[in-house]
Amino acid sequence: MPILHWLTREADLRTAAQVPFRLLTEEPALSHGAQASGGEDGLLVQGDNLEALKALLPFYAGRVKCIYIDPPYNTRSAFEHYDDNLEHAQWLGMIVPRLMLLREFLSEDGSIWVHLDDNEAHYLKSILDETLGRRNFVANIIWQKSYAVRSNAEFVSTSTEHILWYCKDRARFSPNNVPRKQEQTDRFSNPDDDPRGPWQSITFTISLLSGARGRQFAKTGKSENLYPIITPSGNKVLPPPGRCWARSEGNYMALRNDDRLWFGPAGDRAPRLKMFLAEADEGVIPVTLWAGGDEYGYNQDGARELAALGINFPTPKPERLIRRILHIATNPGDLVLDSFLGSGTTAAVAHKMGRRWIGVEMGDHARTHCATRLRKVIEGEQGGISKDVGWQGGGGFRFVTLGPRVYDENGVIAPEVRFADLARHVWFSETRRPLDGVPDKPLLGIVSPPPRAEVPEDEGEAPPPPADRAVALLFNGILKDRSPQGGNVLTRATLALIREALPQGFTGTLTVYATACRLSPATLKRERVQFRQTPYDLNAGGL
């Protein structure tokens, strides 16, 4: 696969792993409605999105259903909230580590949508192929952003932008269809008074020359889908050159006997397959050209939506556009992430559609733009898609900022770090997934290895399955006065307390993080314990 190269590529690929983990500090005065909602609806993070994403990983890795980002376009049309005037290599150096982190957030059935213009879209396609895998590319959506022609444009007035759509794992991704428009429903009719109701006909032929079918035909000159058909009027018909019937002869006869083929009003044409409205899937498959303000909105609509809220922001995306993306990619209750939140459109739309959301923005406009807008959403503002989705207000969000590093480059743990903070990072370091719940005891959990594939009988006896592995942390006096140094040292006593929490019959290994160990190497081996010393063995920075 071709790989894009630029001057600082190798250093940029290492950047994400070098970003320090930071604490997240809530600012209750800027949170809104979160106490009533339990803080489960939204999370608004103020700070550099590279550091913010790293801080969020131990909480949300593998849990985000949809990521939408609208990064700076590198167009020399800079505005106060972003540096949108970067040299090409610098722009790639900015976006690549962020994409590497974003990939870690996606659930296995999740998707990412990246909004760009012509300046960088085709370069980023190569980067996304490398980051997410070319097989996971879904589509390049072309969105009509404007209906007005710029008379002062050089050579051509640009009216479209790109939305590159990828999924985490194509085999697990299942997008929703989009609502069928009335004009599409009107295409169904019932000219033969079929009791199953209105239908429309689709072609009954497919390519003869592509894929396995084409290889078979090239080799033998035969295909089970090549046969003559006698129409109801007695005409003999064959598929056009280079094509064959869509079904084998036996399946064709079953369809004909069930009156699912249409031979034209006089019964003398090649057959077409009847597709009944009553049997059609809800909605229709999305298309790649998104044009039309009623469905997708224009930039002008986005500006009007913000102006009605008293917010000024350059080229905001219309709520209808984000609604279409979230409709396709998510269901109510799913988690949505936008790490270039801008004016807050993604969070606003996700909230109105009953999705949970995380938004990241830098600078003061996280407070002046995003928080202001989201407070109005919670209070029931009726702009954008509100009336279309029946939005009446409710819910809440927490506003957080980036706190100190969890530990510095020398491994020294910040004094502000509490047990629950470090526990999340230890668990993420060991498992690459978030820790459920709020940790309040040394035993953090048990990691079960993935099942091994069965070994065929002729290949001998299968190796024994890998054992389960428990992970524990002794830190910050979690055992109170029951152990020395606040329970931070691995001793026979603290080991016994950890084992008390293990399920009966546990025979796996145990990894324990602690400031020191009083057990001999022989004891550790006999007890199947791996000791990791804090802070020196903290290694959650790698990806």
C-alpha positions in Angstrom: 0.0 0.0 0.0 1.4 3.4 -0.9 2.5 5.5 2.2 2.6 9.2 2.4 6.0 10.7 3.4 6.9 14.1 4.7 9.9 15.7 6.5 8.9 15.0 10.1 6.9 11.8 9.6 8.9 9.5 11.9 8.8 12.0 14.7 5.1 12.7 14.2 4.3 9.0 14.4 5.9 8.9 17.9 4.2 12.0 19.2 1.0 10.3 20.5 3.0 7.9 22.7 5.1 10.8 24.2 2.1 12.9 25.2 1.8 12.8 29.0 -1.4 11.7 30.8 -3.1 14.5 32.7 -5.8 14.6 35.3 -9.2 16.0 34.4 -10.5 18.7 36.8 -14.2 19.5 36.8 -15.3 23.1 37.1 -18.7 22.9 38.7 -19.6 26.5 38.0 -19.4 25.8 34.2 -21.1 22.4 34.3 -24.8 22.6 33.7 -27.6 20.2 34.7 -25.0 17.5 35.3 -26.1 16.8 38.9 -29.6 16.0 37.9 -28.5 13.9 35.0 -25.6 12.2 36.8 -23.2 13.7 34.3 -23.9 11.0 31.8 -25.1 13.0 28.9 -22.1 15.1 28.0 -18.5 16.0 28.8 -17.0 19.3 27.6 -13.2 19.4 27.9 -11.2 22.6 27.6 -7.6 22.2 26.5 -5.3 21.2 23.7 -7.0 18.2 22.1 -3.9 16.1 21.8 -3.4 16.2 25.6 -7.1 16.0 26.2 -7.5 12.9 24.1 -4.6 11.2 26.0 -6.3 12.2 29.3 -9.6 10.7 28.2 -8.2 7.4 27.0 -8.2 5.5 30.3 -11.9 6.4 30.6 -13.3 5.9 27.1 -10.9 3.8 25.0 -12.9 1.4 22.8 -16.3 3.0 23.8 -17.0 5.6 21.2 -19.5 4.7 18.5 -19.0 7.7 16.3 -16.2 10.3 15.9 -16.8 13.4 13.8 -14.0 16.0 13.4 -13.8 19.1 11.4 -10.1 20.1 11.8 -8.6 23.3 10.4 -8.4 23.0 6.6 -4.9 24.6 6.1 -6.4 27.1 3.7 -4.7 30.3 4.6 -8.0 31.6 5.8 -6.9 31.7 9.5 -9.3 32.9 12.2 -8.8 33.6 15.8 -9.7 30.3 17.2 -7.4 28.1 15.2 -4.0 28.3 13.5 -5.4 27.6 10.0 -2.3 28.7 8.1 0.1 25.8 8.5 2.7 24.6 6.1 1.6 21.2 4.6 4.1 19.1 6.6 3.2 20.9 9.8 -0.5 20.3 9.2 0.2 16.6 8.8 2.3 16.7 11.9 -0.7 18.2 13.7 -3.3 15.8 12.5 -1.5 12.4 12.5 -0.9 11.9 16.3 -4.5 13.0 16.9 -5.8 10.4 14.5 -3.7 7.7 16.2 -5.3 8.6 19.5 -8.8 8.8 18.0 -8.5 5.3 16.6 -8.1 4.0 20.2 -11.4 5.5 21.2 -13.5 3.7 18.5 -15.6 0.7 19.5 -15.2 -2.3 17.2 -18.5 -1.4 15.5 -17.7 2.4 15.4 -16.9 4.8 12.7 -15.0 8.1 12.1 -16.0 10.9 9.8 -13.4 13.5 8.9 -14.5 16.8 7.3 -12.1 18.5 5.0 -11.8 20.6 1.8 -9.7 20.0 -1.3 -6.5 21.3 0.2 -5.7 18.2 2.4 -8.5 15.7 1.8 -6.6 13.5 -0.6 -3.4 13.5 1.5 -5.5 12.6 4.5 -7.1 9.7 2.6 -3.7 8.1 2.4 -3.1 8.7 6.2 -6.5 7.2 7.1 -5.8 4.2 4.9 -2.6 3.6 6.9 -4.1 4.4 10.3 -7.4 2.5 10.0 -6.8 0.2 7.1 -7.8 0.6 3.5 -10.4 -2.1 3.8 -12.2 0.0 6.4 -12.8 2.9 4.1 -16.5 3.3 3.5 -17.0 6.4 1.4 -15.9 9.9 0.4 -19.1 12.0 1.0 -19.4 15.1 -1.1 -21.3 17.8 0.8 -22.6 20.9 -0.9 -21.7 23.6 1.5 -23.0 26.6 -0.3 -25.6 27.5 -2.9 -24.1 30.9 -3.7 -21.4 31.5 -6.4 -18.4 33.5 -5.4 -17.8 35.9 -8.3 -14.4 36.8 -7.0 -13.1 33.2 -6.9 -10.0 32.3 -8.8 -10.8 29.9 -11.7 -13.7 28.2 -9.9 -16.2 28.9 -7.1 -15.8 26.0 -4.7 -19.2 24.8 -3.4 -18.4 21.3 -2.0 -16.3 19.7 0.7 -15.3 16.1 1.6 -16.3 13.9 4.5 -14.0 10.9 4.7 -15.9 8.0 6.3 -14.1 5.0 7.8 -15.1 2.3 10.2 -13.0 0.5 12.9 -13.9 -2.9 11.6 -15.9 -3.3 8.4 -17.1 -6.7 9.4 -18.8 -5.4 12.5 -20.0 -2.0 11.2 -23.7 -1.8 10.6 -24.9 1.7 9.5 -28.5 2.8 9.7 -30.4 3.6 6.5 -31.6 7.1 6.0 -35.3 8.0 5.9 -37.1 7.4 2.6 -38.3 10.7 1.1 -41.8 11.0 -0.2 -40.6 11.3 -3.8 -38.9 7.9 -3.3 -42.0 6.4 -2.0 -44.0 7.8 -4.9 -41.9 5.7 -7.3 -43.7 2.6 -6.0 -46.9 1.6 -7.8 -49.0 -1.4 -8.5 -49.8 -1.7 -12.2 -50.7 -5.4 -12.0 -52.8 -5.1 -8.8 -50.5 -7.4 -6.8 -52.1 -8.2 -3.5 -48.8 -7.5 -1.7 -49.2 -3.8 -2.5 -47.0 -1.2 -4.3 -43.7 -2.2 -5.8 -41.0 -0.9 -8.1 -38.9 -3.0 -10.4 -35.1 -3.4 -10.4 -32.8 -5.0 -12.9 -32.6 -8.8 -13.0 -29.1 -8.9 -14.6 -25.6 -8.6 -13.1 -22.1 -8.5 -14.6 -21.0 -11.8 -16.1 -17.3 -10.8 -16.2 -16.5 -9.7 -12.7 -15.3 -11.6 -9.6 -15.4 -15.4 -9.3 -18.2 -15.6 -11.8 -16.1 -13.8 -14.4 -13.1 -16.1 -13.7 -15.3 -19.2 -14.1 -16.8 -17.9 -17.4 -13.3 -17.0 -18.7 -12.1 -20.5 -17.9 -15.2 -22.6 -19.1 -17.3 -20.3 -21.2 -20.3 -21.3 -19.1 -22.3 -19.9 -16.3 -25.3 -21.2 -14.4 -26.9 -17.8 -14.8 -26.8 -17.9 -18.6 -30.0 -19.4 -19.9 -32.9 -18.4 -22.2 -36.1 -17.1 -20.7 -39.5 -17.4 -22.3 -41.7 -14.4 -21.5 -45.5 -14.7 -20.9 -46.1 -13.6 -24.4 -43.8 -16.3 -25.8 -40.7 -14.2 -26.6 -37.3 -15.7 -26.0 -35.0 -13.3 -24.2 -31.3 -13.5 -23.2 -29.3 -11.1 -21.0 -27.4 -8.3 -22.7 -23.7 -9.0 -23.8 -21.4 -9.1 -20.8 -24.2 -9.7 -18.3 -26.1 -12.7 -17.0 -29.3 -13.2 -15.0 -29.2 -12.3 -11.3 -30.3 -15.8 -10.2 -29.8 -19.4 -11.3 -32.5 -21.0 -13.4 -34.0 -22.8 -10.4 -34.2 -19.6 -8.4 -35.6 -17.8 -11.4 -38.5 -20.3 -11.6 -39.3 -19.9 -7.9 -39.5 -16.1 -8.3 -41.7 -16.5 -11.4 -44.0 -18.9 -9.7 -44.3 -16.4 -6.8 -45.2 -13.6 -9.3 -42.1 -11.6 -8.3 -41.0 -10.8 -11.9 -42.3 -8.1 -14.2 -42.2 -8.7 -17.9 -43.7 -5.3 -18.9 -47.4 -4.4 -19.5 -47.6 -6.7 -22.5 -45.6 -9.5 -21.0 -43.0 -9.4 -23.8 -39.9 -7.8 -22.2 -36.9 -9.1 -20.3 -37.8 -9.7 -16.7 -37.2 -7.2 -13.9 -37.4 -8.1 -10.2 -40.3 -6.7 -8.2 -39.3 -5.0 -4.9 -42.4 -4.4 -2.6 -42.6 -1.3 -0.5 -44.1 -3.5 2.4 -41.0 -5.7 2.3 -38.4 -2.9 1.8 -36.0 -2.1 4.6 -36.9 1.0 6.7 -35.3 3.8 4.9 -32.8 3.7 2.0 -29.1 3.3 1.7 -27.2 6.6 2.0 -25.7 8.1 -1.2 -22.3 9.9 -1.5 -23.6 13.2 -2.8 -25.2 15.3 -0.1 -26.7 18.2 -1.8 -29.8 20.1 -0.8 -30.4 22.4 2.2 -33.6 20.7 3.3 -31.7 17.5 4.1 -28.2 18.5 4.8 -28.1 22.3 5.3 -25.6 24.8 4.1 -22.9 26.8 5.8 -25.2 29.7 5.7 -27.7 27.8 7.8 -25.1 27.0 10.4 -24.3 30.7 10.7 -27.9 31.6 11.1 -28.4 28.9 13.8 -25.5 30.4 15.8 -26.6 34.0 15.2 -30.0 33.2 16.8 -28.1 32.1 19.9 -25.9 35.3 19.9 -22.8 33.4 19.0 -20.4 34.4 16.2 -18.2 31.6 14.7 -16.7 31.3 11.1 -18.3 28.6 8.8 -20.1 26.6 11.5 -21.6 23.3 10.2 -25.4 23.2 10.1 -27.2 20.9 12.5 -28.9 19.0 9.7 -25.6 17.8 8.4 -24.4 16.5 11.7 -27.9 15.0 12.3 -27.5 12.9 9.1 -24.1 11.6 10.1 -25.3 10.6 13.6 -28.4 9.1 12.3 -26.4 6.8 10.0 -23.6 6.0 12.5 -25.3 5.8 15.9 -28.4 4.9 17.9 -29.8 6.6 21.0 -27.5 6.2 24.0 -24.4 5.7 21.9 -21.3 7.8 22.6 -20.1 10.5 20.1 -16.8 12.3 20.2 -15.7 15.5 18.5 -12.2 16.7 19.4 -12.4 19.8 17.2 -15.7 20.9 18.7 -15.6 24.5 17.3 -18.9 26.2 18.0 -20.3 23.0 19.7 -22.6 21.8 16.8 -21.7 18.1 17.2 -22.4 18.1 20.9 -25.6 20.1 20.5 -27.0 17.7 17.9 -25.9 14.6 19.8 -27.6 15.9 22.9 -30.9 16.7 21.0 -30.8 13.2 19.4 -30.4 11.4 22.8 -26.7 10.4 22.2 -24.0 10.8 24.9 -21.1 13.0 23.8 -17.6 14.2 24.5 -16.4 17.5 23.0 -12.9 19.0 23.2 -12.1 22.6 22.5 -9.1 24.8 23.3 -9.0 28.4 24.4 -11.7 30.6 26.0 -14.3 29.9 23.4 -14.8 26.5 25.0 -16.5 28.6 27.7 -17.8 31.5 25.6 -19.1 29.5 22.6 -19.5 25.8 23.4 -20.7 25.9 27.1 -23.0 28.8 26.3 -24.6 27.0 23.4 -25.0 23.7 25.3 -26.6 25.4 28.3 -29.2 26.8 25.9 -29.7 23.4 24.4 -30.3 21.9 27.8 -32.8 24.7 28.5 -34.8 23.7 25.4 -33.7 26.2 22.6 -35.7 25.6 19.4 -33.2 26.3 16.7 -31.6 23.9 14.3 -33.1 20.4 14.4 -35.0 20.9 17.6 -38.5 20.9 16.1 -37.6 18.0 13.8 -36.6 15.7 16.6 -39.1 17.0 19.2 -36.5 18.5 21.5 -37.8 20.1 24.6 -34.6 20.4 26.7 -33.2 18.4 29.6 -30.0 16.5 30.5 -26.7 18.1 31.4 -23.0 18.2 30.9 -19.8 18.4 32.9 -17.2 21.0 32.1 -13.6 19.9 32.8 -10.1 21.3 32.2 -6.7 19.6 32.0 -5.0 19.3 35.4 -1.4 18.3 36.3 0.4 15.3 34.8 -0.4 12.0 36.4 3.4 11.4 36.5 6.3 13.3 35.0 9.0 12.2 32.6 10.9 10.7 35.6 7.9 8.8 36.8 7.2 11.0 39.8 3.5 10.9 40.6 1.8 14.2 41.1 0.7 14.9 44.7 -2.9 15.6 43.4 -3.2 12.1 42.2 -5.6 9.9 44.2 -6.0 6.1 44.1 -8.8 6.1 41.6 -6.8 8.3 39.2 -3.7 6.1 39.2 -5.8 2.9 39.2 -7.4 3.9 35.9 -3.9 4.4 34.3 -2.5 1.2 35.7 -5.5 -0.8 34.4 -5.3 0.9 31.0 -1.5 0.2 30.9 -2.2 -3.5 31.5 -5.3 -4.0 29.4 -5.6 -1.1 26.8 -9.2 -0.7 27.9 -11.0 1.5 30.5 -11.7 0.4 34.0 -15.4 0.1 34.8 -16.8 1.8 37.8 -14.9 3.9 40.5 -12.0 1.8 41.9 -12.0 1.7 45.7 -9.9 -1.4 46.5 -6.5 -2.8 45.5 -7.8 -5.5 43.2 -8.7 -3.7 40.0 -9.9 -6.6 38.0 -9.1 -9.8 36.2 -8.0 -10.0 32.6 -9.1 -13.0 30.6 -7.1 -13.8 27.5 -8.9 -14.1 24.2 -10.0 -17.7 23.2 -7.5 -19.6 21.1 -8.5 -21.0 17.7 -9.0 -24.8 17.8 -6.1 -26.9 16.7 -6.9 -29.5 14.0 -6.5 -33.1 15.2 -3.8 -33.9 12.7 -1.6 -31.1 14.2 -1.2 -32.7 17.6 -2.3 -31.7 21.0 -3.2 -28.0 21.6 -1.1 -26.0 24.0 -2.7 -25.2 27.3 -4.8 -22.1 27.3 -3.3 -18.9 28.8 -4.2 -18.2 32.4 -6.3 -15.4 33.7 -4.3 -12.5 35.1 -5.4 -10.3 38.0 -4.2 -6.7 38.4 -3.8 -4.9 41.7 -2.6 -1.5 42.9 -1.3 -0.5 46.4 -1.3 3.3 46.5 -2.3 6.3 48.5 -3.3 4.5 51.6 -6.0 2.4 50.0 -5.6 -0.2 52.8 -5.7 2.6 55.5 -3.8 1.6 58.6 -3.9 -2.1 58.1 -0.6 -2.2 56.3 2.8 -0.3 56.5 3.2 3.0 54.7 -0.5 3.4 54.1 -0.7 0.1 52.3 1.7 1.0 49.5 4.2 -1.9 50.0 3.7 -5.5 48.8 4.1 -7.7 51.9 2.7 -11.1 52.9 0.0 -9.2 54.7 -1.0 -7.0 51.8 -0.8 -9.9 49.4 -3.1 -11.9 51.6 -5.6 -9.0 51.6 -5.5 -8.8 47.8 -6.0 -12.6 47.5 -9.1 -12.4 49.8 -10.8 -10.4 47.0 -10.0 -12.9 44.3 -12.7 -15.3 43.3 -12.5 -18.7 44.9 -10.4 -21.1 42.9 -8.5 -18.5 41.0 -5.3 -20.0 39.6 -4.0 -17.3 37.3 -1.2 -14.8 37.8 -1.3 -11.6 39.8 0.4 -8.3 38.8 0.8 -5.9 41.7 1.9 -2.3 41.4 3.4 -0.9 44.7 6.1 1.4 45.9 8.2 -1.4 47.2 8.2 -5.2 47.7 9.2 -7.1 50.8 8.8 -10.6 49.2 11.7 -12.6 47.9 12.0 -13.5 44.2 11.3 -17.2 45.2 8.1 -16.2 47.0 7.0 -14.1 44.1 7.5 -17.0 41.7 5.8 -19.5 44.0 2.8 -17.2 44.4 2.7 -16.4 40.7 3.0 -12.7 41.4 4.6 -10.1 39.1 5.7 -7.0 41.0 5.8 -3.6 39.3 7.3 -0.7 41.1 5.5 2.6 41.1 6.3 5.1 39.8 9.1 3.6 37.7 7.1 0.8 36.0 4.2 3.0 34.9 4.2 2.6 31.2 0.7 3.6 30.1 2.1 6.1 27.6 2.7 3.7 24.8 0.2 3.0 22.1 
